[in-house]
Each structure stands twice: as structure tokens, then as C-alpha cells.
Amino acid sequence: MMKKNSILFALLLSTTITMAQVKVNTELKSLITQSFSYFPKVKEVENTVRLAQDKIELTQLNKLPDVTGDASYNFVEPKIVVPLGGTDFQFAPVHNISGAVNASYSLFDFGRLKANIERTKDDLAYAKHNVENVKSQLAFQVATVYYNIVYLQKAIIIQNDVLHFLNENKQIVESKLKNGDALKIDLLNIQSNMDAEENRKVDLQNLLQKQLNLLAYTTGLKESKGTDFDFEIALSDAATGLSTAEALNVDFLLAKDKIKQAQSDLNITKLNDKPFIGLHAGAGLKNGYVPDVSTVKFNYAAGVSFSVPIYTGGKTKQQIKLQENMVKQNELATQSLSSNYKKDIDQALTDVKTNYERIGNTVGQIEDAKYAQQLAASRFKNGVGTNLELTNASTNVQRAELTKLQYEFQLCLAKLEYAKLIGVQYW
């Protein structure tokens, strides 16, 4: 009952946190759900759940008796005869015939079967949590690809704006060149800048196509309509985040499963010194009964067997010691996991805070760069500024906008990382 209540509490906590803290757009949720049914790795680990269930059923079948049918025939020469009263008395037949149905049943195993069933149930729990682990990793991969696509599409839009501005500038230079107010070198310089920006656009388009290929690899779909970094999650301090992770993150659930598996192995090992009591019975037909050894007769037998280990050379004691150390090892691994997650959660929260500050700082930079660009364009049209001043001003705007975009992208990834670390199923 306590175990069921703990599971129910964890599910309610996960649902509450997901509803209260996370905001995810419908398209991303749909892509993640699609990946669960498309990506082969998910099907692979889901099959391990079925294997674990089959193993439980197989172990539970040991409750039933074992029944076998046996038959044999042997030809034996020479005949076993003894002279008796002037005649040869035969003690065994030449043609030995035997057929029987035998059954055996474990009457008392002192908890062995129950312990083995519990061990297979631990394997089932681990398999189920491993499925959730793969889904969590896949969801994070899909979300990362999704927002990479958003970033690259926005970067291409900025690049198109730069090219549009340079093209307008080129037309002005061409007009000035015809009127003798500009030099050929000015036109060559601006064309060189346009070629460089075109190459940057091609690089961005190449990266975008690669991300779309990754999206198809994970979901089977090659299209994304996302336009904003709209992943939102309520933040907390590192201690609260770690507590949430220890309750919800699948890595911690898997670590706890390993402890339970090791504890179950220890319980099984401790039963090796216990006795075993079994029933056995059989009935059938055979010959060889004196005085008429050739006649086949009905026979049956039943009994109780008792077996107890007396001396094993200390192997059981050493196995128990080994299993106790395995339990301790898995407990220590869980402590190390908590330490690593505390570090990662601290880092994710720092990244979120830092990128918020960076975005705020770039807003003023963009406004200043755009004002400088407008001023340079006005000076250039009026013949008091140079093409180089205008190009530099345009480059500064581009850099500021791309910098802000990169910080927004990094902020989104930091929030995704935080959500993954605390174990929220945002899909």
C-alpha cells in the first residue's frame, strides 16, 4: 500500500508541476508524441517491458508441479537365472519394459519462489522506467532540433534584411557612379560584402536543412512551423530543483530500481542456506517383478524429500558479502548522481539568468546600431558620408540582432535543459 501511495504521489506531483510550471506549444508536443511512435529505439526498449512481463509469468509458473511421462525399453543378456529346486529361476527379464507418469512439487522452499518473483518484478519496474528514460531523452532531442530550426529561420530572416539593405545601397552607388559622384571601388566593395553575406546565408540554409533532416530522423516529419522561442518554465532555486529531480527524474528512478534489484539479489542469496522440502509421486507399468519377471504390472510410488545445505566452503557467506557491497555501491552511485544533478541544475539556472541579462543589454545596442545605420545612410545619400561607413553601420546592426537572437536561443535551450534535469514531462 505504501508503494502504491508513493507512486500515486509522484504521478500527482508530476502532473501538478507540468500544468503549473511549463508552457509548450501544441506543435512541439505533437512532434514529440510522433517521435515516440516513429523512432525505432522506443520500440526496442518497449519490447524489454514485454520480456520482463514474460519473465514474471515464467517465474510464477514454478508454483505448479512438474509432471513428466517416461518410457523405456532395454534388452539385457545374459539372463539372470539361479538354479532353484531343480529348475532355473529367472530374477530379471531379458526385455525390460517401463512406462510411468512422474510428478514433483515444491512443498516448502522457505521463500525462494517469492523472492525470485519479487526480483523479476524489480526487472519489470526497471524496464518501464528505462522506456520513460529513452522517451525523455528523445523529447529533449526533438525539442532541441525544433528550436534550432526556429533559430536558423530567424537568422536567415536577419540575413535577408542585411542583403536587402546592401542591395538598396548598391543601387544608390550605381546611380552615383553614373553621375560621377562615386568610384568603381565603392561598387566593388559593396558587391564583395553582398557575396560574403550570401555565403553566410547559404551556410545558415545548409544548417537548417541538416536540422530538418534530424527532425525527419526522429519524427518522420520534415516540416516545422515554429517561429518563436516559446518554451516557458517556472524557475526555482537549486535545492528545490534537486528535490523535484529526485522525485521525478527518470535517472533517479532507475538508480532506485538498481538498489532494489541489488537488495532482491541479496535476499535470494540469503536463502541459499535454507532447506528444501518437496513431494514426488509416480505411477506406471513395468515388468521385472519376481516370480514372473516377464509380466508387466501396474506400480506406483510417493514420498517426501528433504534437502539442506551442510557445508558449502563459505561460498554463501562470500556471496552475501558481495551482494551487500553491490547494494552499497548502488546507494553510493545515487549519491553521486544527486551531486552531479545539483551541479547541472545550478549551471542551468545560471545560464538562464545570464542570458536574460545579456538580452536586456543587447536591446540598447540594437537601438544604437540602427540609429547609427540610419545616420550613415542619410550622410551617404547627401554625399557627406562614405560607403565604408554605411557598410560598417549595417554590419553592426546585423551583429547586434544576431547576438540578441543567439542569447534568446541559448536562453530557450537553458530552460529546456532545466526542464529535463528536474524531470518534467512537458510533452
C-alpha positions as CSV (number, residue, x, y, z in Angstrom):
1,M,0.0,0.0,0.0
2,M,2.8,2.4,0.9
3,K,4.5,1.7,-2.5
4,K,1.2,2.4,-4.4
5,N,0.7,5.6,-2.5
6,S,4.3,6.7,-3.3
7,I,3.8,6.1,-7.0
8,L,0.4,7.9,-6.9
9,F,2.1,10.9,-5.2
10,A,4.9,11.0,-7.7
11,L,2.3,11.0,-10.6
12,L,0.2,13.7,-9.0
13,L,3.4,15.8,-8.3
14,S,4.5,15.4,-11.9
15,T,1.1,16.4,-13.3
16,T,0.9,19.4,-10.9
17,I,4.4,20.6,-11.8
18,T,3.8,20.2,-15.6
19,M,0.5,22.1,-15.5
20,A,1.6,24.8,-13.3
21,Q,5.2,25.4,-14.5
22,V,5.6,24.5,-18.1
23,K,4.2,26.1,-21.3
24,V,4.8,24.2,-24.5
25,N,3.2,24.9,-27.9
26,T,1.0,22.3,-29.5
27,E,3.2,21.7,-32.5
28,L,6.2,20.7,-30.4
29,K,4.0,18.4,-28.2
30,S,2.7,16.8,-31.4
31,L,6.2,16.3,-32.8
32,I,7.4,14.7,-29.6
33,T,4.4,12.4,-29.4
34,Q,5.0,11.5,-33.1
35,S,8.7,10.6,-32.3
36,F,7.6,8.1,-29.6
37,S,5.7,6.1,-32.2
38,Y,8.2,6.5,-35.0
39,F,11.7,6.3,-33.5
40,P,12.9,2.6,-33.5
41,K,14.8,2.9,-30.2
42,V,11.5,3.5,-28.3
43,K,10.0,0.3,-29.8
44,E,13.2,-1.6,-28.8
45,V,13.1,-0.6,-25.2
46,E,9.3,-1.1,-25.1
47,N,9.9,-4.7,-26.0
48,T,12.1,-5.1,-22.9
49,V,9.0,-4.5,-20.9
50,R,7.2,-7.3,-22.6
51,L,10.3,-9.5,-22.0
52,A,10.2,-8.6,-18.3
53,Q,6.5,-9.4,-18.1
54,D,7.1,-12.8,-19.8
55,K,9.9,-13.5,-17.2
56,I,7.5,-12.8,-14.4
57,E,4.9,-15.2,-15.8
58,L,7.6,-17.8,-16.3
59,T,8.8,-17.5,-12.7
60,Q,5.3,-17.7,-11.3
61,L,4.8,-21.0,-13.2
62,N,7.2,-22.6,-10.7
63,K,4.3,-22.7,-8.3
64,L,2.8,-25.5,-10.3
65,P,4.0,-29.2,-10.1
66,D,6.2,-30.7,-12.7
67,V,4.7,-33.7,-14.5
68,T,6.7,-35.9,-16.9
69,G,5.9,-39.0,-18.9
70,D,8.7,-41.6,-19.1
71,A,9.0,-44.8,-21.1
72,S,12.0,-47.1,-21.7
73,Y,12.9,-50.5,-23.1
74,N,16.2,-52.4,-22.5
75,F,17.4,-55.7,-23.8
76,V,19.6,-57.4,-21.3
77,E,21.8,-60.5,-21.9
78,P,22.8,-62.9,-20.4
79,K,19.7,-63.8,-18.4
80,I,19.9,-63.5,-14.7
81,V,19.0,-67.0,-13.5
82,V,19.7,-69.1,-10.4
83,P,19.2,-72.9,-10.1
84,L,16.5,-73.4,-7.6
85,G,14.7,-76.7,-6.8
86,G,16.0,-78.3,-9.9
87,T,14.8,-75.5,-12.2
88,D,16.4,-72.3,-13.4
89,F,14.7,-69.3,-11.6
90,Q,14.9,-66.1,-13.5
91,F,15.3,-62.9,-11.4
92,A,15.2,-60.3,-14.2
93,P,13.6,-60.2,-17.7
94,V,15.6,-60.1,-20.9
95,H,13.2,-57.5,-22.3
96,N,12.9,-54.7,-19.7
97,I,9.8,-52.6,-20.2
98,S,8.9,-49.5,-18.1
99,G,6.4,-46.6,-18.5
100,A,5.3,-44.1,-15.9
101,V,3.9,-40.7,-15.1
102,N,6.0,-38.8,-12.5
103,A,5.3,-35.6,-10.6
104,S,7.2,-33.4,-8.3
105,Y,6.1,-30.4,-6.3
106,S,7.9,-28.0,-4.1
107,L,6.1,-28.1,-0.7
108,F,8.3,-25.7,1.2
109,D,11.0,-23.6,-0.4
110,F,11.3,-21.1,2.6
111,G,10.6,-18.1,0.4
112,R,12.8,-18.8,-2.6
113,L,10.0,-18.6,-5.2
114,K,8.5,-15.4,-3.6
115,A,12.0,-13.8,-3.6
116,N,12.6,-14.7,-7.3
117,I,9.1,-13.3,-8.3
118,E,9.9,-10.0,-6.5
119,R,13.2,-9.9,-8.3
120,T,11.5,-10.3,-11.7
121,K,9.1,-7.5,-10.7
122,D,12.1,-5.3,-10.0
123,D,13.3,-6.0,-13.5
124,L,9.9,-5.0,-14.9
125,A,9.9,-1.7,-13.0
126,Y,13.4,-1.0,-14.3
127,A,12.3,-1.8,-17.9
128,K,9.3,0.5,-17.6
129,H,11.5,3.4,-16.2
130,N,14.0,2.8,-19.0
131,V,11.3,3.3,-21.6
132,E,10.5,6.6,-19.9
133,N,14.2,7.5,-19.9
134,V,14.5,6.9,-23.6
135,K,11.4,9.0,-24.2
136,S,12.7,11.8,-22.1
137,Q,16.0,11.9,-24.0
138,L,14.1,11.7,-27.3
139,A,11.8,14.5,-26.3
140,F,14.8,16.7,-25.4
141,Q,16.4,15.9,-28.7
142,V,13.3,16.8,-30.7
143,A,12.8,20.0,-28.7
144,T,16.4,21.0,-29.3
145,V,16.1,20.4,-33.0
146,Y,12.8,22.2,-33.1
147,Y,14.3,25.4,-31.5
148,N,17.4,25.1,-33.6
149,I,15.1,25.3,-36.7
150,V,13.4,28.4,-35.2
151,Y,16.8,30.0,-34.6
152,L,18.1,29.3,-38.1
153,Q,14.9,30.5,-39.7
154,K,15.1,33.8,-37.7
155,A,18.9,34.1,-38.6
156,I,18.1,33.7,-42.3
157,I,15.4,36.5,-42.0
158,I,18.0,38.8,-40.4
159,Q,20.4,37.8,-43.2
160,N,17.8,38.6,-45.8
161,D,17.3,42.0,-44.3
162,V,21.1,42.6,-44.5
163,L,21.1,41.6,-48.1
164,H,18.1,43.8,-48.9
165,F,19.8,46.8,-47.3
166,L,23.1,46.1,-49.2
167,N,21.2,45.7,-52.4
168,E,19.5,49.1,-51.9
169,N,22.9,50.6,-51.1
170,K,24.3,49.0,-54.3
171,Q,21.6,50.7,-56.4
172,I,22.5,54.1,-54.8
173,V,26.2,53.5,-55.5
174,E,25.4,52.5,-59.1
175,S,23.4,55.7,-59.5
176,K,26.1,57.8,-58.0
177,L,28.7,56.1,-60.2
178,K,26.8,57.1,-63.3
179,N,26.7,60.7,-62.1
180,G,30.4,60.7,-61.3
181,D,29.8,61.0,-57.5
182,A,31.2,57.6,-56.6
183,L,34.1,55.4,-57.5
184,K,34.2,52.0,-59.1
185,I,35.9,50.7,-56.0
186,D,32.8,51.6,-53.9
187,L,30.7,49.4,-56.1
188,L,33.2,46.5,-55.9
189,N,33.4,46.8,-52.1
190,I,29.6,46.6,-51.7
191,Q,29.4,43.7,-54.1
192,S,32.1,41.9,-52.1
193,N,30.1,42.4,-48.9
194,M,27.0,41.1,-50.6
195,D,28.9,38.0,-51.8
196,A,30.1,37.4,-48.2
197,E,26.6,37.8,-46.8
198,E,25.2,35.5,-49.4
199,N,27.7,32.8,-48.3
200,R,26.6,33.3,-44.7
201,K,23.0,32.8,-45.8
202,V,24.0,29.6,-47.7
203,D,25.7,28.3,-44.6
204,L,22.6,29.1,-42.5
205,Q,20.4,27.3,-45.1
206,N,22.7,24.3,-45.0
207,L,22.5,24.1,-41.2
208,L,18.7,24.5,-41.4
209,Q,18.5,21.6,-43.8
210,K,20.6,19.4,-41.6
211,Q,18.2,20.2,-38.6
212,L,15.2,19.3,-40.8
213,N,17.0,16.1,-41.6
214,L,17.4,15.4,-37.9
215,L,13.7,16.2,-37.4
216,A,12.8,13.6,-40.0
217,Y,15.2,11.1,-38.4
218,T,13.5,11.4,-35.0
219,T,9.8,12.0,-36.0
220,G,9.5,11.1,-39.7
221,L,8.4,14.6,-40.5
222,K,10.4,17.2,-42.4
223,E,8.4,20.3,-41.6
224,S,8.3,22.7,-38.6
225,K,6.2,25.8,-38.4
226,G,7.7,27.2,-35.1
227,T,8.6,30.9,-35.2
228,D,9.3,31.7,-31.5
229,F,11.3,30.6,-28.6
230,D,8.1,30.0,-26.7
231,F,9.2,27.3,-24.2
232,E,8.5,28.6,-20.7
233,I,9.1,27.0,-17.3
234,A,8.8,28.5,-13.8
235,L,12.2,28.5,-12.2
236,S,13.1,27.7,-8.6
237,D,16.2,27.7,-6.5
238,A,18.7,24.8,-7.0
239,A,17.7,23.0,-3.8
240,T,14.0,22.9,-4.8
241,G,15.0,21.8,-8.3
242,L,17.1,19.0,-7.0
243,S,14.3,17.8,-4.8
244,T,12.0,17.8,-7.8
245,A,14.5,15.9,-9.8
246,E,15.0,13.2,-7.1
247,A,11.2,12.7,-7.2
248,L,10.5,12.8,-10.9
249,N,13.7,12.5,-13.0
250,V,13.9,9.0,-14.5
251,D,17.7,8.8,-13.9
252,F,16.9,8.8,-10.1
253,L,14.1,6.3,-10.6
254,L,16.5,4.0,-12.5
255,A,19.1,4.4,-9.7
256,K,16.5,3.4,-7.1
257,D,15.5,0.4,-9.2
258,K,19.1,-0.7,-9.2
259,I,19.2,-0.5,-5.5
260,K,16.0,-2.6,-5.3
261,Q,17.4,-5.2,-7.7
262,A,20.6,-5.5,-5.7
263,Q,18.6,-5.8,-2.5
264,S,16.5,-8.6,-4.1
265,D,19.6,-10.4,-5.2
266,L,20.8,-10.2,-1.6
267,N,17.6,-11.6,-0.3
268,I,17.8,-14.5,-2.7
269,T,21.4,-15.2,-1.8
270,K,20.5,-15.3,1.9
271,L,18.1,-18.2,1.2
272,N,20.8,-20.5,-0.2
273,D,21.4,-22.0,3.3
274,K,17.7,-22.8,3.8
275,P,16.4,-26.3,3.4
276,F,14.0,-27.6,0.7
277,I,11.1,-29.9,1.1
278,G,9.4,-31.5,-1.9
279,L,6.8,-34.1,-2.8
280,H,7.2,-36.6,-5.5
281,A,5.0,-39.3,-6.9
282,G,4.8,-41.6,-9.9
283,A,2.6,-44.4,-11.4
284,G,3.0,-46.6,-14.4
285,L,3.7,-50.1,-15.8
286,K,6.8,-52.2,-15.8
287,N,8.0,-55.8,-15.6
288,G,10.7,-57.5,-13.6
289,Y,8.7,-58.5,-10.6
290,V,9.5,-62.0,-9.4
291,P,8.5,-64.7,-9.7
292,D,7.0,-63.9,-13.1
293,V,9.6,-61.3,-14.3
294,S,8.1,-61.1,-17.8
295,T,4.7,-59.9,-16.7
296,V,4.0,-56.2,-16.9
297,K,2.4,-54.9,-13.7
298,F,1.0,-51.6,-12.5
299,N,3.2,-49.8,-9.9
300,Y,3.2,-46.5,-8.0
301,A,5.3,-44.7,-5.5
302,A,5.1,-41.5,-3.5
303,G,7.3,-39.7,-1.0
304,V,8.7,-36.6,0.6
305,S,12.3,-35.3,0.0
306,F,14.2,-33.1,2.4
307,S,17.4,-31.3,1.4
308,V,19.5,-29.0,3.5
309,P,23.0,-27.5,2.7
310,I,25.5,-28.6,5.3
311,Y,28.8,-27.3,4.0
312,T,29.5,-25.0,1.1
313,G,33.0,-23.9,1.8
314,G,31.9,-20.4,2.8
315,K,30.6,-19.6,-0.7
316,T,27.2,-18.5,0.6
317,K,28.8,-16.2,3.1
318,Q,31.0,-14.7,0.5
319,Q,28.1,-14.3,-1.9
320,I,26.1,-12.4,0.8
321,K,29.0,-10.1,1.4
322,L,29.3,-9.5,-2.3
323,Q,25.6,-8.6,-2.7
324,E,25.7,-6.3,0.4
325,N,28.6,-4.4,-1.3
326,M,26.5,-4.3,-4.5
327,V,23.7,-2.6,-2.6
328,K,26.1,-0.2,-1.0
329,Q,27.7,0.5,-4.4
330,N,24.3,1.4,-6.0
331,E,23.5,3.6,-3.0
332,L,26.8,5.5,-3.4
333,A,26.0,5.9,-7.1
334,T,22.7,7.5,-6.3
335,Q,24.5,10.0,-4.0
336,S,27.0,10.8,-6.8
337,L,24.0,11.2,-9.2
338,S,22.5,13.8,-6.8
339,S,25.8,15.7,-6.6
340,N,26.1,15.8,-10.4
341,Y,22.5,16.9,-10.8
342,K,22.9,19.7,-8.2
343,K,25.8,21.0,-10.3
344,D,23.9,20.7,-13.6
345,I,20.8,22.4,-12.1
346,D,23.0,25.2,-10.7
347,Q,24.6,25.6,-14.1
348,A,21.3,25.7,-16.0
349,L,19.8,28.3,-13.6
350,T,23.0,30.4,-14.1
351,D,22.7,30.1,-17.9
352,V,19.0,31.3,-17.7
353,K,19.9,34.3,-15.5
354,T,22.9,35.2,-17.6
355,N,21.1,35.1,-20.9
356,Y,18.2,37.2,-19.5
357,E,20.8,39.8,-18.6
358,R,22.5,39.6,-22.0
359,I,19.2,40.0,-23.9
360,G,18.5,43.1,-21.8
361,N,21.9,44.6,-22.7
362,T,21.5,43.9,-26.4
363,V,18.2,45.8,-26.7
364,G,20.0,49.1,-26.3
365,Q,22.9,48.0,-28.6
366,I,20.4,47.2,-31.4
367,E,18.7,50.6,-31.0
368,D,22.0,52.5,-31.1
369,A,23.2,50.4,-34.1
370,K,20.0,51.1,-36.0
371,Y,20.3,54.8,-35.3
372,A,23.9,54.8,-36.5
373,Q,22.9,53.0,-39.6
374,Q,20.1,55.5,-40.4
375,L,22.6,58.3,-39.9
376,A,25.2,56.7,-42.1
377,A,22.6,56.1,-44.8
378,S,21.5,59.7,-44.7
379,R,25.1,61.0,-44.8
380,F,25.9,58.8,-47.7
381,K,22.8,59.9,-49.7
382,N,23.7,63.5,-49.1
383,G,27.3,63.0,-50.2
384,V,28.9,63.7,-46.8
385,G,29.4,60.0,-45.8
386,T,31.3,57.1,-47.3
387,N,30.2,53.7,-48.4
388,L,32.5,52.2,-45.9
389,E,30.8,54.0,-43.0
390,L,27.4,52.8,-44.3
391,T,28.6,49.2,-44.7
392,N,30.1,49.2,-41.2
393,A,26.9,50.6,-39.7
394,S,24.9,47.8,-41.4
395,T,27.3,45.2,-40.2
396,N,26.9,46.5,-36.6
397,V,23.1,46.2,-36.8
398,Q,23.4,42.6,-38.1
399,R,25.8,41.6,-35.4
400,A,23.6,43.1,-32.7
401,E,20.5,41.4,-33.9
402,L,22.2,38.1,-34.4
403,T,23.7,38.4,-30.9
404,K,20.3,39.0,-29.4
405,L,18.9,36.1,-31.3
406,Q,21.7,33.8,-30.1
407,Y,21.1,34.8,-26.5
408,E,17.3,34.1,-26.9
409,F,18.2,30.8,-28.4
410,Q,20.6,30.0,-25.6
411,L,18.0,31.0,-23.0
412,C,15.5,28.7,-24.6
413,L,18.0,25.8,-24.5
414,A,18.8,26.5,-20.9
415,K,15.1,26.3,-20.0
416,L,14.9,23.0,-21.9
417,E,17.9,21.7,-20.0
418,Y,16.4,22.7,-16.7
419,A,13.1,21.0,-17.5
420,K,15.0,17.9,-18.5
421,L,17.0,17.9,-15.3
422,I,14.1,18.2,-12.9
423,G,12.2,15.5,-14.8
424,V,9.2,17.4,-16.0
425,Q,7.3,15.6,-18.8
426,Y,6.4,18.7,-20.8
427,W,5.1,16.7,-23.7
